[in-house]
Amino acid sequence: MAGVRSSVFGEAPWLFGQRLDLWLFGGSAALSLGLLLSGYALGISRGDSPEWVWLLCVLGVDVAHVWSTLYRVYLDPVERRRRPWLYGGAPLLCYVAGVALHAVSSLTFWRALAYLALFHFVRQQVGWLKLYHRRAPATSRFDLALDTLTLYGCMLYPVLFWHAHLPRRFAWFVQGDFVSGGLPWGALSDGLAPLYVGLLIAFGLRSAQRFVRGDAHAGVVLLVLSTAACWAAGILLTDADYAFTVTNVLIHGIPYLGLTVLYGRARGPEVPGSLLARVMRAGVPLALLVLLGLAFAEEWLWDRWVWHERPWLFGEGGDLGAVALSALVPLLSLPQTTHYALDGFIWRKRGNPDLGRLLMGGAAGLSAERAPERP
């Protein structure tokens, strides 16, 4: 497997290396905002996502990145044997819970999944930030706190604003999946807006000061500002499915695809003869094509039996009754729910003795408890 990196991460203080970080984090954000601006120019930004956007962002990135958990777990026979109860039990428990929720009502299922997805999206960005901090151990406690609070704020405040202005012309999964009552969302949104703006201003001023001083962490600035820009543009400044889609899924899915494929490339030589090794030996294009093929197959099943939205692509399907849907919908959601559940375990240093070595190379490992947290 000539030319394969022996570790996932590159030279500190960057994660994958300066060039890859700029492509994965900066490039995904630039693509998101570029698509948003292009949508305005083309007059498509205020409505539903065109089919090509769905193919690119939803099928090509969002669904595909979920399947990339295969490269961390299920195509690695040694890893599967190491924790069979976790890797077999997680999908089973997710399915049982999904059936129970869907049996209550379809909306109950999608509401639970929406909040689980939101939690997962937020924690992934925070996980990247923690990794950047560990790559620059000299960061002061003040900067650690400011970075973390700003990153949380630039995601949670837009979600709070979203709840305060329901219904909107977009949803996480289905209309009504976020709760509109129960809390004074409007008062909370208005009251916390100054804190949100203040955190962004404080972070910007502090980053400028550190750049002048020569000790700024460019990766942290890139991560926080790209996250802030995309979440604000897709939720605060616009109210359209197109805008939310292009700003939401790319900055989440593309860096994770980078992590899992690079992990598979580093891990492959250690499990020769495995399906993981064979896929990775064939190169990154095939690794991505495998994920795209699985994503297409999943969406084919969803559309044929549940959504019936794209007969031009997937053909005509059949209608199922409520009982059948309560069994099928959680089953089709298993790649997603399993991805959410396992990410709380597979990227921790604790319980993964080889993870630090594969991420950092050599015997360096990770100095703290976790590697990427729920990417």
N, C-alpha and C positions, 0 to 999 in steps of 0.2 A: 504494500500500500504506500508506494513512494510519494513523498511530498505531504503526507498527512501529519498534522500537528500532533505532538505527543501530549498536549494539554489543551484545554478549552480556552483558557484566558491567556492574554498576551502580557506585554510589559506594563507594570504599574506606573502611574495610578489609573490607567485605563482598565477596562474589563477585558474585552476581546482583543484589544490593541487599538491605537488611535484611529486608524483607517476604518476598521470594522465597526467601532463604536459610532463613528460619524455616519457610516452608511446605515447601520441598524437603527440607531436612535434618531439621529438627525435626519437621515434619509427618509425614514418612515413618516416623521412629522412633516417634512417638506412635501412629501407626496400627498399626505392628507390635506394640508393647507393649499397645495397647488390644485388638487382636485376640487376643493371647495371654491377657490377663486375661478377656476375654469367653469365650474357649474354656474356661477353667477354670469360669466361672460356668455355662456351658451343658453341661459334662461331655463336651466333645469334644477336650480338649487333650491327652489321653494316647494318642490313637490316630492313625490315618491322617487325612490332610487330607480334609475333606468336599469334595464336588464344587464347591461355590460358592467355597471357598478356592482350589482349583486354578484355577478360571476367573479369579478376581480376581488372584491373586498370580503364578501360573505363566504362564498364557496372557496375561493382561492387562498384566502388568508385565515378567516375566522374558523371555519370548519376544518381546514387542513391543519392548522396549528394544534387543534385538539388531538388529532390523530398522531401527532409527533411524539406523544407520550410513549408510543410503541418503541421509539429509539432509546428511551431511557429505561424501559422496563420489559415489555412483552416480547421483543425480539432478542433479548439477551437471556439465554438459558441459565446462566449462572445466577443472574439477578432474580429470575423467576423462582429458582429453587431456594434461594436464600430467604425469601419471605412469602411462601406460598399462601399463607392464610391472609396476609394483607392484600396481595395482588388478585387472589380469587375472591376474598370476602368483600372487598370494597365494591366491586360491581354488583355483587349479590345484594348487599345492604342498600346500595343506591336504588336498585330496581324495586326492592320491597317497599322502601320509603316512597318512591315515585308512584307506585301503584296505589298505595294508601292515600297519598295526597290527591291523586287524580280521581280516586273513587269518591272523595268529598266533593270535588268539582274541578272542572278543567282550569278555571281561574285560580283556584287554590294551588294547583300544581305549578302553573306558570308564574304565579306571584312568588312562591318559595324559590323557584329556579332563578327568577330575576334578581332577587336580593342575594342569593348565593353567588351569582355571576358578578354582581356589583362588588361584593366583598372580595372576590377573587381578583377582579381587575385592579382594585385599589391596592390590595396587598402585593400584587406583582410589582407595581411601580415602587412601592416602599421597599420591596426586596432588592430591586436594582440599586436603590439609594444606599441601603445598608452595605451592599457589596462595594460600592464606590467608597464608602467611608472606611471599610476595612482595607482597601487598597491604598488609603492615605491615612495611616494611623495618627499622624501629627495633627489632624483636624481638632480644633478646640471644641470644648463642650458647648460653647455658645453657638458655634457654627453647626455642630451636629443637631442641636435643638432647632435652630432657625431653619435649616434645610428640611428637617423632618416635618415641622409644623407647616411650612410653606407647601410642601408636597401634598400633605394631607388636605390642607385648606384648598388647594387649587383643584382637587377632585371632589371633596365632600361639599363645598359650598355650591358648586353647580348642581349637584344632586339635590341639595336642599332647595335651591331655586326651582328646580324641576318639580319637586313635590308641591311647592307653593303655587305653581301655575298650571296644575292639571285641570282639564285634559290638554294634552299637546298633540301636535300633528305627527308625533313619532312615539315609539315605545321601545322598551328594551327587547321584549319578545312579542307581546300582544297588548292591545289596548286594555288599560285597567290593571296591568300587572303591578304598578306602583300604587301604594295606598294614598288616597287623597284626603282622608279624614283622620281623626284621632289625635292630632297634634296641631297647634297653631302654626302651620307651616309658613304662612305669610309673615307673621310677626317675627318668627325666627329668621327668615330670609332677610327681612329688612334690618333686623337688629345686628346680624352678623356680617352684613355687607361691608361695613367699615373695617372689620377685622380682616376679612378676605383681601381687600384692597391694601390695607396696611401691611400685611405679611408680604405681599408681592413687592410693594415698594421697598420694604426693609430688606428683602432678599436681593433685590436689584441693586440697591445702594451698597450693601455689604459685599456683593460679588464684584462690583466696580472697584470698591476699595481694595479688595484682595487682588484683583488683576493689576492695579497700579502698584501694589506692594510686591507682587510677584509670587504669591502663594495661593492663587485661586485654583480651585479644582474644576477644570473645564468640563469634565464628564458630568459632575454634579449639576453645574449650570445648564448644560445641554439637556439633561434629563428633566430637571424641574421646569425650565422655561418651555420645553417642547410639550410637556404634559399640560402645563397651564394654558398654553396657546390652544391646544387641540380641544381640551375639555371646555374652555370658555367659548371657542368658536362654534363647537357643535351643540352646546346646550344653552349658554347664556345669551349669545348674540344672534342665534338663529332658532327657527322653529320649523324644522323640516326633516323628513326621513333621510333625504339625500345628505344633508349636512351632518346629521348625527352619525350616519353610517361611515362616511369617509373619514371622519375625525376620530371615531371610536375604535374601530377594529384594527387599523393598520399599526398604530403605535403600540398596541397590545400584542398582536399576533406575530409581527415580523421579528422583533427581538427574540421572542420565545422560539420561533423556528430556527433562528441563528444559534441559540443555546443548545437546543436538542440535536440539531444536525452536527454541530461541532463536537458535542459530547459523544455522539455516535461514532464520529470519525476517530476520536481519541480512544474510545472503548473497543472498537471493532477488532484491532489487532490482538487484544487480550482474550477474545473469544473466537478463535479461528474456526472456520467451518460453520459458524452460526449464520442464521439469516441476516442478523445485524451486520456481521462482517462482510457478507456477500453484497448486501445493498450498498454499504459504505465504500467498499472497494470499487464499485462501479462509478462512484462519484456523486457529487452534490446534485446534479440535475436529475439523476434517477431517484435519489432519496426524496426529492421534492415531487417528482412525478408519481411516486408511490402514494404519497400523502394526498395529492390531487385526485388520484383515482379512487381512493377510499372516500374522500370527501364527496366526490360525484356520486358514488354508489349510495352513500348515506342520504344525500339530498334527493336522489331518485326515489328512494323508499318514502321519505317524508312527503314528497310532492304527490306520489301516486296514491298514497293511502290517507294522508292527513290534510295537506294544504290545497292541493289541486290548483296551483297558481301558474304553473309553467308547462302546460301541455305541449307547447312548441318544442320544449327541450326534453321532457321526460315522458311524454305521452299521456293518454287518458288513464285515470285510475278508477278505483271503486270507492264506494261509500261504506263506512263501517258504523256499527252501532256503538252506543256509549260504553258497553261492557268491553267490547273489543278494543276500543280506543284507550280505555283505562289500562289495558295490558300492553298495547302497542306503543303508545306515546312514551311511557317511561323506558321501554326497551330501546326505542330509537334515540332517546336522550342519553343512553348509557355512556357513549364515548365522552360526552360533555360532562356528565355528573362524575364519572370516574376520574376524568382529568382534574376536575375541581378537588375531589377528595384526595387523590394521591399526591397532588402537588404540596399538600401539607406534610408529606413524609419523605418524598424522594429527593428533595433538595436540601434536607437537613444534614449537617455533618454528623450529628448524633444519630446512630443507627445506620449510617452509610460510611463504613470505614475507608473505602477507596475513593470516596467522592472528592475529598480535598486534593488528593494526589492527581486525579484526573483533571480537575478544574485548574489547579495551579501548576501542575507539573512537578516531577521529582518527588521529594518528601516534604515539600513545603506545606501543603495542606492549607486548611483554613484555620485562622487563629480564634475564631469565635464559634458560637454554637451552630449557626446556620450558614448555609450557602444561600442561593437565591430563594427568597421566601415566597412560596406560592406564585412562581412566574406563570 
